[in-house]
């Protein structure tokens, strides 16, 4: 009996794009056995995996897919080395390629002006590296549980937050209602007002006046500790109206409650479970910042497109109307973000 992850689905020329000339209508099957296509426009043939992280690998594709699936869910590298007799550097190279692929998907599919937010929560957490400590800032759309973006920097400063908020801004096209729930870091309100505005052109010389979005609201949750013990929680309205904030909370959450950052903390908890270097007490320190970024984006896209959320009964990408089905890791790896292939017809 063939295992499901080893089965090869039939080739589908209707969603394939030629990597040489960009043609997407005159594509045919050249060799089902070798899984190659032919472009009738330029006459060249190309492999199914060309332009994806699976291209030109020296190991069976099913093995690469299994290893990357386990890495995305936090399986220790040492366990994979012992189970599959692979070199650690080989798996690190696979994860690096998968992470770059996941970042392209985040940029071109998620942060591409198609997401309706309602409420966005953002937070930061520090990560222990071999060379010291770095900070990882993340953002989530509460209604769909969609991981919007993550950024990594050596310092927890304004530049890190502005990079994160600029990518979050790219996820929405037109002006819409949005509530930001953040912690007490002072860089957040300034960055949000910097990117969520409409320029008012008057015809006069100089920079046009920046008008904040009319239905933009910002709230903060400030936690105070005495040592490691939580003493108090202060909830602040920084920008916007109190009644509208309550409405957006009721519309975006499955339960109506107070101002909170519970959803981004749950997402960070998911990352801590899936990225060994994010565990609070671990010997698996992040080797380099580049490797940490690759791990974050790879686990992030698997969470978005392949993980069914229990409370939603769907993946975050489905809840955000970015796709209409649960993706397999194989589909995710074979998807070409730069192509015109529709999200509902991957495999």
C-alpha positions in Angstrom: 0.0 0.0 0.0 1.4 3.4 -1.0 1.4 6.1 1.7 -0.7 9.1 0.9 2.2 11.5 1.0 4.1 9.4 -1.5 1.3 9.4 -4.1 1.9 11.5 -7.2 -1.3 13.4 -8.4 -1.8 13.8 -12.1 -0.1 16.7 -13.8 -2.3 19.8 -14.4 -1.2 22.0 -17.3 -4.1 24.4 -16.7 -2.4 26.1 -13.8 1.2 25.9 -14.9 3.2 28.8 -16.2 6.3 28.5 -18.3 9.3 29.7 -16.2 11.2 30.7 -19.4 8.7 32.8 -21.3 5.8 33.3 -18.8 3.2 31.6 -21.1 0.3 30.1 -19.1 -2.2 29.1 -21.8 -0.2 26.9 -24.2 1.2 24.4 -21.7 1.0 20.7 -22.2 2.3 17.5 -20.5 5.6 16.4 -22.0 6.4 13.3 -19.8 4.1 12.0 -17.0 6.8 9.6 -15.8 9.4 12.4 -15.5 6.7 14.9 -14.5 7.7 17.4 -17.1 5.7 20.0 -19.0 6.2 21.6 -22.4 5.5 25.1 -23.5 4.1 25.2 -27.0 4.9 28.9 -27.2 8.7 28.7 -26.8 9.1 24.9 -27.3 11.0 24.3 -24.1 10.3 21.6 -21.5 10.6 22.1 -17.8 10.2 20.1 -14.6 7.1 20.3 -12.4 9.3 21.5 -9.5 11.2 24.2 -11.4 11.0 27.6 -9.6 10.1 25.9 -6.3 12.2 24.8 -3.3 11.9 21.2 -4.5 13.8 21.8 -7.7 17.1 19.9 -8.4 17.2 18.1 -5.0 19.1 14.9 -4.8 16.7 13.2 -2.4 13.2 11.8 -3.1 10.5 14.5 -3.0 8.4 12.6 -0.5 11.3 12.6 1.9 11.9 16.3 1.6 8.2 17.0 2.1 8.0 14.8 5.2 11.1 16.5 6.7 9.9 20.0 6.0 6.5 19.1 7.5 8.1 17.9 10.7 10.3 20.9 10.9 7.3 23.2 10.5 5.7 21.6 13.5 8.7 21.7 15.8 10.3 18.3 15.4 13.9 18.5 16.7 16.6 18.3 14.0 18.5 15.7 16.0 15.5 13.4 15.8 15.3 13.8 12.0 19.0 13.1 11.7 18.6 9.9 13.6 15.3 8.8 11.8 16.3 9.6 8.2 20.1 9.4 8.3 20.3 12.9 6.8 23.0 15.5 7.4 22.0 18.5 9.5 23.3 20.9 6.9 21.1 19.3 4.3 18.0 19.9 6.3 19.1 23.4 7.1 19.4 24.1 3.4 15.9 22.7 2.7 14.5 24.8 5.5 16.2 27.9 4.2 14.7 27.5 0.7 11.3 26.7 2.2 11.5 29.8 4.4 12.4 32.0 1.4 9.5 30.5 -0.4 7.2 31.1 2.5 8.3 34.8 2.6 7.4 35.2 -1.1 4.0 33.7 -0.4 3.4 36.1 2.5 4.5 39.1 0.4 2.5 38.2 -2.7 -0.6 36.4 -1.3 -1.2 37.6 2.2 0.3 41.1 2.1 -1.3 42.0 -1.2 -4.2 44.2 -0.4 -6.8 41.4 0.0 -7.3 41.0 3.7 -10.2 42.4 5.7 -9.0 43.0 9.3 -11.5 44.2 11.8 -9.0 43.8 14.6 -5.2 43.4 14.4 -3.1 42.5 17.3 0.7 42.8 17.4 3.4 41.8 19.9 7.1 41.1 20.2 9.1 38.4 21.9 12.8 37.9 22.3 14.8 35.0 20.9 18.0 33.6 22.3 20.7 33.3 19.6 24.3 32.0 19.7 25.5 35.6 19.3 23.1 37.2 21.8 19.5 38.1 21.8 17.2 39.3 18.9 13.6 40.4 18.8 10.8 39.0 16.7 7.7 41.1 16.1 4.5 39.5 14.8 1.0 40.6 13.8 -2.3 38.6 13.4 -5.7 39.3 12.0 -8.1 38.3 14.9 -11.2 37.3 12.9 -9.4 34.9 10.6 -6.4 34.1 12.9 -4.3 34.9 9.9 -0.6 35.4 10.5 0.0 38.7 8.7 3.7 39.3 9.1 6.8 38.8 11.2 10.0 40.9 11.4 13.3 40.1 13.2 15.8 42.7 14.4 18.7 42.9 16.9 16.9 45.7 18.8 13.4 46.3 20.0 13.1 49.8 18.5 11.0 52.0 16.3 12.5 50.6 13.1 11.4 47.1 13.9 7.9 48.2 14.6 7.7 50.4 11.4 8.9 47.5 9.3 6.1 45.3 10.8 3.3 47.9 10.4 4.3 48.8 6.9 3.8 45.1 5.9 0.6 44.9 7.8 -0.6 48.0 5.8 0.2 46.2 2.6 -2.3 43.4 3.5 -5.2 45.7 2.9 -6.0 47.6 -0.3 -8.6 50.2 0.4 -9.3 52.2 3.6 -11.3 50.0 6.0 -12.3 49.7 9.7 -9.4 48.5 11.8 -8.7 48.2 15.5 -5.1 47.8 16.7 -4.6 46.0 20.0 -1.0 46.4 21.2 1.1 46.4 24.3 2.6 49.4 26.0 5.5 49.9 23.6 5.4 53.6 22.6 6.6 53.0 19.1 3.4 51.3 18.0 0.9 54.3 18.0 3.4 56.5 16.1 4.1 53.8 13.5 0.4 53.0 13.0 -0.5 56.7 12.5 2.5 57.0 10.1 1.3 54.3 7.7 -2.5 54.3 8.2 -3.4 57.7 6.6 -4.7 59.3 3.5 -2.7 62.1 1.9 -4.7 65.3 1.4 -3.6 67.0 -1.8 -4.4 70.7 -1.9 -2.2 71.7 -4.9 0.1 73.7 -2.6 3.9 73.0 -2.5 5.3 70.7 0.1 4.2 67.4 1.6 0.4 66.8 1.6 -1.3 66.7 5.0 -1.7 63.1 6.4 -5.3 62.4 7.4 -5.7 59.2 9.6 -8.2 56.7 8.5 -11.7 57.7 9.7 -12.4 54.3 11.3 -8.9 53.7 12.8 -8.7 52.8 16.5 -5.8 52.0 18.8 -5.9 50.4 22.2 -3.1 49.3 24.6 -2.9 46.5 27.2 -0.2 47.4 29.7 0.9 44.7 32.1 2.9 45.5 35.3 4.9 43.0 37.1 6.6 42.7 40.5 9.5 40.4 39.8 7.8 37.6 37.8 4.4 38.1 39.4 1.7 40.0 37.4 0.4 42.8 39.6 -2.0 44.7 37.4 -3.4 45.2 33.8 -4.2 48.6 32.5 -6.3 48.9 29.3 -6.0 52.2 27.4 -7.8 53.8 24.5 -5.0 55.6 22.6 -6.9 56.7 19.4 -10.5 56.4 18.2 -13.9 56.0 19.9 -14.7 53.7 22.8 -18.1 52.6 21.5 -16.7 51.7 18.1 -13.8 49.8 19.7 -16.4 47.7 21.6 -18.2 47.0 18.3 -15.1 45.9 16.5 -14.1 43.6 19.4 -17.6 42.0 19.2 -17.4 41.6 15.5 -13.9 40.1 15.3 -13.8 37.8 18.3 -15.7 34.6 18.9 -16.3 35.7 22.4 -17.1 39.3 23.6 -14.6 40.5 26.2 -12.4 43.3 27.3 -9.6 44.9 25.4 -6.9 42.2 25.1 -3.9 40.8 23.2 -4.8 37.2 23.8 -4.8 36.2 20.1 -1.3 37.4 19.3 -0.1 35.8 22.5 -1.6 32.5 21.3 0.1 32.8 18.0 3.4 33.5 19.7 2.7 30.4 21.8 2.2 28.4 18.6 5.6 29.7 17.3 7.2 28.8 20.6 5.9 25.3 20.1 7.0 25.0 16.5 10.3 26.8 16.6 12.7 25.1 19.0 14.8 28.3 19.3 11.8 30.1 20.7 11.3 27.7 23.7 11.8 29.5 27.0 14.4 27.0 28.2 16.2 25.3 25.3 19.6 24.4 24.1 18.5 24.7 20.5 19.6 28.4 20.1 19.0 30.2 16.8 22.2 29.9 14.8 21.8 33.0 12.7 19.1 35.7 12.2 18.7 34.5 8.6 17.9 31.0 9.8 15.5 32.3 12.4 13.6 34.3 9.7 13.4 31.2 7.4 12.0 29.1 10.3 9.5 31.8 11.2 8.1 32.2 7.6 8.0 28.5 6.9 6.1 27.7 10.1 4.0 30.8 9.4 2.8 29.8 6.0 2.1 26.2 7.1 0.1 27.7 9.9 -1.8 29.9 7.5 -2.6 27.5 4.7 -2.2 23.9 6.1 -3.4 24.1 9.7 -7.1 23.9 10.5 -8.1 26.2 13.4 -10.4 24.3 15.8 -12.7 27.3 16.5 -13.0 28.2 12.8 -13.2 24.8 11.3 -10.9 26.1 8.5 -7.4 27.3 8.0 -6.7 31.0 8.6 -6.2 31.5 4.8 -9.7 30.0 4.2 -11.2 32.3 6.8 -9.6 35.3 5.2 -11.0 34.2 1.7 -7.5 33.8 0.3 -8.2 30.2 -0.7 -11.1 27.7 -0.7 -9.5 24.5 0.6 -6.9 23.2 3.1 -3.5 23.0 1.4 -1.1 20.1 1.8 2.5 20.9 2.4 3.2 19.5 -1.1 0.8 22.1 -2.6 2.5 24.8 -0.6 6.0 23.9 -1.8 4.9 23.6 -5.5 3.0 26.9 -5.5 4.7 29.6 -7.5 3.9 33.0 -5.9 4.9 35.0 -8.9 2.7 33.1 -11.3 -0.9 33.8 -12.3 -2.0 30.4 -11.0 -5.3 30.6 -9.0 -5.2 29.7 -5.4 -8.1 27.3 -5.7 -6.5 25.2 -8.4 -3.0 24.3 -7.1 -3.3 20.5 -7.0 
